C-alpha cells in the first residue's frame, strides 16, 4: 500500500460497520485517507466496528440503508469522494434462504443504488465493488475458477452477487467508462480474522464454541474452501483502488479474483482442527445434517491479480489462524483490540507480497 497515494484522499466506503468493511476502513484511515462510511449499524453484538473503535479514525460515519437512494446520493455528494468501495451487503448464505427477497434487494438493487449515486459525483475516479468467490456457476470441471468463467449461483446469496457483477459491468460500459471512471469488482471469500461474530460462519462459530467450552456442530466438514486472512482480501481491494487513483483505470476495469495460496485450500474439518489448536482448545466437533445445497469444492485462480497488480496472499493459513486467535484472545481477556488491530495492520504492511 502506497501511503502517498492515499494521504488526504476522500474515500467513500459502504458497509464500513461490517467485518471486512471495518478492516478496510481502518487500513485506509491509517494510510491518511479521509474515510466516509455509510452502512447499517453493526448487526452483531459484539462487533469489530465497536470493539476496534473504527469510527474514531473516520471523517464521517453515517448509519443508514444503501437502499435509501436519495439519502445515499446526498451523503455521497457531500463526501465528494475520489473513490468508492462498495461492501454493504446481505452476506450470509443461510440467511439468504430464509429471506431471499431482502437478499436480492440489498445485494442487487443496493449495488445499483451505489453505482447510481457514484455516477452523479464528478470527482469519482474509481469504484471497487466487492462481491464473492461464490459468483461462479458450478460445473463438472473441478479446476479453480477464472474471472472469465460463467457466472451463476444456486442459493439467493450467490445468485444475487452474480447479478451485482452484471449490474456493475453494465454501469461500467454504459455510463462510467466514457467518463474515465475505473470500475472493478473483487471476488474473494472465506476470509478470517479478528472481529467477525457473524452467525452461521465457520470461524465465528469456532470462536464461540472455544470460549464457551462446547462442542461445535459442522454441517459440511468435507467441503473444500480457499481460506485467507481478511487483510489479504483488503489488500486486493486497496490495490485496485490505488491503481484507479493512479489514472491507470482501463487496466483495472474488470473483475479480479483474490484467493489464497493453493496450499491454503483446505477442507472445513482441517480448518476447525487448526483453529481450535490456535485457540488452545480441544478439537471437538460433530457433524450436523447438511440441510442446504453448497458446492463441495470452491477454489480461485488469482494469477491475474498476481501478474497485473503485484498482489499475493501474504499470510499462510497457519499464520492467519494465529493472528485471528491472538485478536480474539485479546478481546476476551479485556485487552485493547483497537491497538492490536493497528499493530496487525502495521505488521501486515511489513510482510513481503
C-alpha atoms as one frame of an Amber mdcrd trajectory, in Angstrom:
protein
   0.000   0.000   0.000   1.488   3.330  -1.070   0.694   5.801   1.703   1.421
   8.803  -0.532  -1.393   7.740  -2.856  -3.939   7.718  -0.034  -2.854  10.711
   2.036  -5.763  13.170   2.063  -7.819  11.175  -0.442 -11.570  11.299   0.027
 -12.870   7.730   0.145 -16.477   6.550   0.446 -16.931   3.067   1.955 -20.300
   1.337   2.139 -20.571  -1.435   4.693 -17.899   0.141   6.915 -19.544  -1.246
  10.063 -19.183  -4.851   8.901 -16.284  -7.216   9.459 -14.368  -6.627   6.215
 -15.542  -3.035   5.985 -14.118  -2.268   9.429 -10.711  -3.683   8.486 -10.733
  -1.804   5.168 -11.743   1.497   6.767  -9.068   1.050   9.443  -6.358   0.393
   6.892  -7.340   3.350   4.711  -7.515   5.656   7.731  -4.078   4.510   8.825
  -2.755   5.490   5.368  -4.095   9.021   5.792  -7.301   8.816   3.752 -10.416
  10.739   4.712 -12.882   7.888   5.004 -16.638   8.486   4.820 -18.619   5.433
   5.873 -22.230   4.580   5.033 -23.856   1.444   6.449 -26.417  -0.021   8.773
 -25.469  -0.312  12.419 -23.435  -3.444  13.208 -25.748  -6.450  13.224 -23.807
  -8.453  15.795 -23.029  -7.892  19.450 -20.109  -7.657  19.902 -18.877  -6.243
  16.586 -15.497  -5.408  15.105 -16.603  -1.842  14.362 -17.293  -1.142  18.031
 -14.569  -3.279  19.611 -11.800  -1.760  17.478 -13.246   1.774  17.763 -13.186
   2.142  13.987 -15.348   5.281  13.979 -12.588   7.283  15.665 -10.490   7.174
  12.518 -13.249   8.194  10.100 -14.079  11.572   8.641 -17.771  10.646   8.974
 -19.895   7.598   9.745 -23.482   7.539   8.500 -25.785   4.826   9.804 -28.338
   4.283   7.057 -29.551   1.820   4.432 -27.976   1.824   0.946 -31.464   1.203
  -0.434 -32.380   4.754   0.633 -31.288   6.050  -2.749 -31.932   9.712  -2.043
 -30.160   9.626   1.306 -27.212   7.695  -0.091 -26.834  10.054  -3.044 -26.965
  13.109  -0.772 -24.292  11.734   1.567 -22.042  10.748  -1.311 -22.340  14.188
  -2.882 -21.413  15.768   0.463 -18.393  13.497   0.787 -17.276  14.265  -2.794
 -15.199  11.068  -2.940 -12.438  10.285  -5.375 -13.039   6.580  -4.960 -15.881
   4.372  -3.723 -15.547   0.949  -2.105 -18.866  -0.885  -2.010 -19.003  -3.630
   0.615 -22.517  -3.241   2.065 -24.434  -6.481   1.526 -26.515  -9.257   2.985
 -23.514 -11.619   3.208 -24.858 -14.889   4.628 -25.874 -17.900   2.552 -28.212
 -19.452   5.103 -29.931 -16.138   5.808 -30.492 -15.758   2.061 -32.628 -18.916
   2.138 -34.704 -17.506   4.995 -35.194 -14.096   3.352 -34.406 -14.287  -0.371
 -36.293 -11.106  -1.298 -34.262  -8.987   1.125 -31.055 -10.608  -0.092 -31.827
  -9.812  -3.713 -32.927  -6.289  -2.836 -29.808  -5.459  -0.829 -27.230  -7.219
  -2.961 -28.536  -6.273  -6.406 -30.579  -3.096  -6.061 -28.359  -1.838  -3.266
 -25.413  -2.141  -5.648 -27.378  -0.283  -8.318 -28.101   2.484  -5.803 -24.385
   2.847  -5.030 -23.400   2.900  -8.700 -26.128   5.416  -9.499 -25.020   7.697
  -6.661 -21.373   7.408  -7.701 -22.047   8.344 -11.307 -23.572  11.622 -10.076
 -20.303  12.559  -8.312 -17.903  14.331 -10.676 -14.755  13.664  -8.617 -15.092
   9.874  -8.571 -12.159   8.262 -10.394 -12.737   4.664  -9.351 -15.284   2.260
  -7.912 -14.470  -1.122  -6.360 -17.488  -3.387  -5.914 -16.794  -6.298  -3.581
 -18.690  -9.461  -4.441 -17.635 -13.020  -3.555 -15.925 -16.183  -4.767 -19.399
 -17.743  -4.922 -20.482 -15.865  -8.074 -19.402 -18.663 -10.407 -21.663 -21.259
 -11.993 -20.529 -24.679 -10.842 -19.965 -27.410 -13.404 -18.221 -30.764 -13.659
 -14.742 -29.226 -14.055 -13.080 -29.046 -10.593 -10.355 -26.584 -11.620 -10.013
 -23.197  -9.886 -12.395 -20.563 -11.219 -11.031 -17.864 -13.529 -12.553 -14.427
 -13.962 -13.927 -15.239 -17.420 -15.861 -18.304 -16.269 -19.680 -18.191 -16.404
 -21.458 -16.556 -13.505 -24.269 -18.275 -11.648 -25.330 -19.298  -8.170 -27.751
 -21.798  -6.694 -28.596 -20.040  -3.439 -30.042 -16.499  -3.335 -26.853 -15.036
  -1.858 -24.573 -16.368  -4.589 -27.018 -15.595  -7.403 -27.670 -12.055  -6.161
 -23.941 -11.388  -6.009 -23.529 -12.711  -9.553 -26.317 -10.339 -10.592 -24.462
  -7.492  -8.868 -21.470  -8.332 -11.077 -23.663  -7.959 -14.167 -25.139  -4.676
 -12.944 -21.657  -3.332 -12.264 -20.455  -4.316 -15.734 -23.479  -2.586 -17.252
 -22.837   0.670 -15.383 -19.157   0.492 -16.306 -19.824   0.007 -20.018 -22.927
   2.168 -20.434 -22.064   5.160 -18.266 -18.737   5.253 -16.457 -16.078   4.106
 -18.903 -16.643   7.110 -21.161 -16.053   9.393 -18.173 -12.765   7.662 -17.408
 -14.067   6.122 -14.170 -12.389   2.790 -13.429 -14.949   0.246 -12.205 -13.694
  -3.084 -10.884 -15.182  -5.992  -8.989 -13.309  -8.034  -6.407 -14.036 -11.708
  -5.757 -12.731 -13.176  -2.512 -14.286 -15.373   0.104 -13.828 -17.394   3.261
 -11.852 -14.645   4.927 -10.873 -14.977   8.565  -9.564 -12.533  11.124 -10.336
 -10.895  14.405 -13.690  -9.236  14.938 -16.076 -11.453  12.982 -19.058 -12.544
  15.079 -21.493 -13.311  12.257 -23.937 -16.159  12.738 -23.503 -19.373  10.765
 -19.945 -18.616   9.658 -17.190 -21.112  10.432 -14.550 -19.150  12.335 -17.023
 -17.160  14.459 -18.696 -20.480  15.285 -15.304 -21.900  16.288 -14.633 -18.847
  18.441 -17.954 -19.117  20.254 -17.531 -22.844  20.828 -13.953 -22.431  22.059
 -14.743 -19.688  24.553 -17.986 -21.301  25.691 -16.370 -24.729  26.059 -18.905
 -26.600  23.946 -18.846 -28.973  21.005 -19.051 -27.323  17.588 -21.564 -28.673
  15.085 -20.337 -28.700  11.468 -22.729 -29.245   8.563 -20.174 -29.650   5.765
 -16.924 -30.974   7.289 -15.540 -32.151   3.937 -16.316 -29.004   1.954 -13.123
 -27.534   0.475 -12.693 -23.754   0.520  -9.947 -21.145  -0.072  -9.073 -19.653
   3.347  -7.255 -16.349   3.814  -6.811 -13.571   6.324  -9.080 -10.574   5.916
  -6.073  -8.298   5.398  -5.112 -10.270   2.285  -8.539  -9.634   0.780  -8.460
  -5.989   1.861  -5.031  -5.624   0.245  -6.554  -6.708  -3.060  -9.316  -4.124
  -2.775  -6.820  -1.410  -1.879  -4.562  -2.265  -4.810  -7.475  -1.992  -7.211
  -8.371   1.386  -5.740  -4.788   2.591  -5.819  -4.425   1.669  -9.483  -7.607
   3.582 -10.313  -6.338   6.678  -8.498  -3.094   6.485 -10.442  -5.018   7.070
 -13.674  -4.490   3.513 -14.845  -8.191   2.859 -14.849  -8.618   0.897 -18.044
  -6.278  -1.825 -16.808  -8.250  -2.371 -13.589 -11.750  -2.014 -15.021 -12.745
  -5.659 -14.779 -13.295  -8.476 -12.284 -10.422  -9.829 -10.159 -10.053 -12.951
  -8.047  -8.221 -12.689  -4.745  -7.664 -16.177  -3.383  -5.038 -17.704  -1.114
  -2.005 -19.810  -1.891  -3.064 -23.195  -3.265  -1.615 -24.814  -0.142  -4.248
 -22.990   1.922  -7.207 -24.542   0.149  -8.433 -26.970   2.775 -11.497 -28.895
   3.960 -13.576 -27.475   6.768 -12.637 -30.244   9.215  -8.920 -29.422   8.886
  -9.527 -25.708   9.420 -11.624 -26.444  12.520  -8.840 -28.616  13.952  -6.174
 -25.983  13.222  -8.315 -23.130  14.533  -9.186 -24.816  17.825  -5.498 -25.659
  18.294  -4.621 -21.991  17.718  -7.137 -21.054  20.399  -5.645 -23.626  22.745
  -8.940 -25.502  22.865  -9.836 -29.104  22.221 -10.738 -30.025  18.642 -14.265
 -31.184  19.386 -16.901 -31.086  16.700 -19.792 -33.182  15.493 -21.356 -33.450
  12.063 -24.782 -31.852  11.752 -27.315 -32.596   8.988 -26.424 -30.932   5.676
 -29.754 -29.247   5.013 -28.833 -26.819   2.200 -27.091 -27.126  -1.151 -23.453
 -25.994  -1.111 -20.596 -26.683  -3.514 -18.247 -29.449  -2.387 -15.158 -27.676
  -3.756 -14.573 -23.985  -4.438 -11.159 -22.567  -5.403  -9.949 -19.475  -7.250
  -7.290 -18.797  -9.854  -5.781 -15.446  -8.801  -2.972 -15.348 -11.359  -4.364
 -12.190 -12.998  -4.126 -10.230  -9.737  -0.655 -11.638  -9.088   0.573 -10.756
 -12.549  -1.080  -7.380 -13.095  -1.439  -5.932  -9.589   1.564  -7.481  -7.883
  -0.825  -8.914  -5.305  -0.396 -12.195  -3.499  -1.579 -13.698  -0.257   0.986
 -12.758   2.400  -0.252 -14.864   5.303  -0.265 -18.641   5.166  -3.317 -20.250
   6.759  -1.476 -21.290   9.927  -0.330 -17.688  10.447  -3.754 -16.279   9.590
  -5.302 -18.525  12.239  -2.710 -17.464  14.808  -3.324 -13.756  14.102  -7.050
 -14.411  14.378  -6.715 -16.310  17.646  -4.462 -13.599  19.083  -7.096 -10.947
  18.305  -9.941 -12.881  19.942  -7.859 -13.829  22.976  -7.056 -10.154  23.486
 -10.729  -9.246  23.212 -11.948 -11.869  25.680  -9.090 -11.045  28.067 -10.170
  -7.394  28.105  -7.246  -6.159  26.024  -7.103  -3.134  23.733  -8.119  -4.649
  20.404  -8.109  -1.250  18.688  -4.374  -1.035  19.361  -3.928  -4.683  18.367
  -5.792  -4.062  15.106  -3.422  -1.194  14.319  -0.405  -3.384  15.151  -1.642
  -6.205  12.946  -2.194  -3.798  10.042   1.326  -2.405  10.533   2.808  -5.907
  10.745   0.943  -6.960   7.612   2.293  -3.985   5.680   5.815  -5.057   6.584
   5.326  -8.520   5.074   6.663  -9.095   1.582   3.961  -9.923  -1.004
